[in-house]
Amino acid sequence: MSSVGPESGYDDEIDLFELFQTMWAGKWLIIVGSMVAAALSAWISLQLPNVYTVEIKIAAVEDDQNSQMNGLIAQYGGLASLAGIPIPSGGGGQTDLLLEILQSRSFLSKFVAETNIGPRLLAMKQFDPISGKETLDSTLFDEGSEQWVREVTPPQSPEPSEQEYYDAFTSALSVAKDKTSPLINITFEHQSPKLGYDILSQLVKRIDDFARARDKTKSEQSIQYLEEKLSQTRLVDVEKVLYQMIEAQTKTLMLAEVNQDYAFQVIDAPVVPEKRSKPNRALIVVLSTLVGGMLMVLWVLIRSAVQKRRVRGISD
């Protein structure tokens, strides 16, 4: 039975002094590797295009008419039902619904088609922050003929599909609703800050116009319906309720015509940013240098361990 000496218990322990010696012996390899990683990451970061973030802050306009309508329905809906007159439901909170419509494929596809921003969205090559000039990639889009000339494989076509436009748009668009306040923050990231400014300025107006047109149509239809039911009843109490509902819908029509900010009010309008938001080139270089140095340290340690194992094998 073999005895185990006390010194054998240290075989599996890490000798920090020996570890330091190994790293010191390979210091130039670590330094050169870190420098190569730093230079390579600096070159790569310079090839990345600048990305600018345009921001707009809006708040939902309180809909007092919808609240009034809902109150009338809750108070007198049962009475009208007893008289055989079904009452149309009220509007309720529409902010979340409008934000979902804002990000929907049908709404954004129609927006891209009507504003003709497709080439600027998908074929942007360069933006000059000094002159503010946008340059499109001629291999993708010919500005002279205003035709897409990109080379693609079937089933794709030279002109981007609705899905491509939608994917590019939604990857750059962000809508965040503040949980502690009525503020809604909408941002758009792109190589061209002018494009982001143009998009956000028009996008909020489009969804506001959409809500205005929808509520006008809904109110006109409700008024027509209520007037028809009014002519069919002789109950004074029911007539009173119907008149009040017609009045509420008429006020909605008036507000839709008069109010400039119907569904959303712009709290902080978008501006063309002067500074890029991405990429953070300094951070890229620092992190790449650290990773490169750590990999070289690992390589030095592995190489030293392999060499020691070979020496032990030869001595055995």
ChimeraX attribute file (.defattr): number of C-alpha atoms within 10 A of each C-alpha:
attribute: neighborCount
match mode: 1-to-1
recipient: residues
	/A:1	3
	/A:2	4
	/A:3	5
	/A:4	8
	/A:5	7
	/A:6	7
	/A:7	7
	/A:8	8
	/A:9	9
	/A:10	9
	/A:11	8
	/A:12	7
	/A:13	7
	/A:14	9
	/A:15	11
	/A:16	9
	/A:17	9
	/A:18	10
	/A:19	13
	/A:20	11
	/A:21	12
	/A:22	17
	/A:23	20
	/A:24	13
	/A:25	13
	/A:26	18
	/A:27	15
	/A:28	11
	/A:29	17
	/A:30	22
	/A:31	16
	/A:32	14
	/A:33	20
	/A:34	22
	/A:35	17
	/A:36	16
	/A:37	21
	/A:38	22
	/A:39	15
	/A:40	14
	/A:41	21
	/A:42	18
	/A:43	13
	/A:44	13
	/A:45	18
	/A:46	11
	/A:47	9
	/A:48	11
	/A:49	16
	/A:50	20
	/A:51	17
	/A:52	23
	/A:53	23
	/A:54	27
	/A:55	21
	/A:56	20
	/A:57	19
	/A:58	19
	/A:59	19
	/A:60	18
	/A:61	14
	/A:62	14
	/A:63	15
	/A:64	11
	/A:65	19
	/A:66	18
	/A:67	16
	/A:68	16
	/A:69	22
	/A:70	17
	/A:71	13
	/A:72	17
	/A:73	19
	/A:74	12
	/A:75	11
	/A:76	16
	/A:77	19
	/A:78	14
	/A:79	15
	/A:80	19
	/A:81	12
	/A:82	10
	/A:83	12
	/A:84	12
	/A:85	18
	/A:86	14
	/A:87	18
	/A:88	13
	/A:89	12
	/A:90	16
	/A:91	14
	/A:92	11
	/A:93	12
	/A:94	13
	/A:95	17
	/A:96	11
	/A:97	9
	/A:98	18
	/A:99	15
	/A:100	12
	/A:101	15
	/A:102	20
	/A:103	17
	/A:104	13
	/A:105	18
	/A:106	12
	/A:107	17
	/A:108	19
	/A:109	19
	/A:110	12
	/A:111	19
	/A:112	18
	/A:113	12
	/A:114	10
	/A:115	11
	/A:116	11
	/A:117	15
	/A:118	20
	/A:119	21
	/A:120	18
	/A:121	19
	/A:122	17
	/A:123	18
	/A:124	20
	/A:125	15
	/A:126	15
	/A:127	19
	/A:128	10
	/A:129	16
	/A:130	7
	/A:131	7
	/A:132	12
	/A:133	12
	/A:134	17
	/A:135	15
	/A:136	19
	/A:137	16
	/A:138	15
	/A:139	11
	/A:140	20
	/A:141	21
	/A:142	16
	/A:143	13
	/A:144	7
	/A:145	8
	/A:146	9
	/A:147	13
	/A:148	18
	/A:149	15
	/A:150	17
	/A:151	12
	/A:152	12
	/A:153	8
	/A:154	7
	/A:155	5
	/A:156	11
	/A:157	13
	/A:158	15
	/A:159	17
	/A:160	15
	/A:161	12
	/A:162	15
	/A:163	11
	/A:164	14
	/A:165	20
	/A:166	18
	/A:167	13
	/A:168	14
	/A:169	22
	/A:170	15
	/A:171	11
	/A:172	14
	/A:173	19
	/A:174	14
	/A:175	17
	/A:176	12
	/A:177	16
	/A:178	11
	/A:179	8
	/A:180	6
	/A:181	8
	/A:182	12
	/A:183	17
	/A:184	20
	/A:185	17
	/A:186	18
	/A:187	18
	/A:188	22
	/A:189	22
	/A:190	26
	/A:191	21
	/A:192	29
	/A:193	26
	/A:194	19
	/A:195	21
	/A:196	25
	/A:197	24
	/A:198	16
	/A:199	19
	/A:200	21
	/A:201	17
	/A:202	13
	/A:203	16
	/A:204	20
	/A:205	18
	/A:206	15
	/A:207	20
	/A:208	20
	/A:209	18
	/A:210	18
	/A:211	19
	/A:212	22
	/A:213	15
	/A:214	12
	/A:215	17
	/A:216	20
	/A:217	13
	/A:218	16
	/A:219	19
	/A:220	16
	/A:221	13
	/A:222	19
	/A:223	20
	/A:224	13
	/A:225	14
	/A:226	23
	/A:227	16
	/A:228	11
	/A:229	17
	/A:230	19
	/A:231	9
	/A:232	12
	/A:233	16
	/A:234	10
	/A:235	11
	/A:236	9
	/A:237	13
	/A:238	21
	/A:239	19
	/A:240	13
	/A:241	20
	/A:242	23
	/A:243	16
	/A:244	15
	/A:245	24
	/A:246	22
	/A:247	15
	/A:248	21
	/A:249	25
	/A:250	18
	/A:251	14
	/A:252	22
	/A:253	19
	/A:254	12
	/A:255	16
	/A:256	20
	/A:257	13
	/A:258	10
	/A:259	10
	/A:260	14
	/A:261	17
	/A:262	21
	/A:263	24
	/A:264	22
	/A:265	19
	/A:266	18
	/A:267	13
	/A:268	12
	/A:269	14
	/A:270	19
	/A:271	17
	/A:272	17
	/A:273	17
	/A:274	11
	/A:275	12
	/A:276	19
	/A:277	14
	/A:278	15
	/A:279	15
	/A:280	11
	/A:281	16
	/A:282	12
	/A:283	11
	/A:284	15
	/A:285	20
	/A:286	15
	/A:287	15
	/A:288	21
	/A:289	23
	/A:290	15
	/A:291	16
	/A:292	22
	/A:293	22
	/A:294	15
	/A:295	15
	/A:296	21
	/A:297	21
	/A:298	14
	/A:299	16
	/A:300	20
	/A:301	16
	/A:302	12
	/A:303	14
	/A:304	17
	/A:305	13
	/A:306	12
	/A:307	12
	/A:308	12
	/A:309	12
	/A:310	12
	/A:311	11
	/A:312	10
	/A:313	9
	/A:314	8
	/A:315	7
	/A:316	6
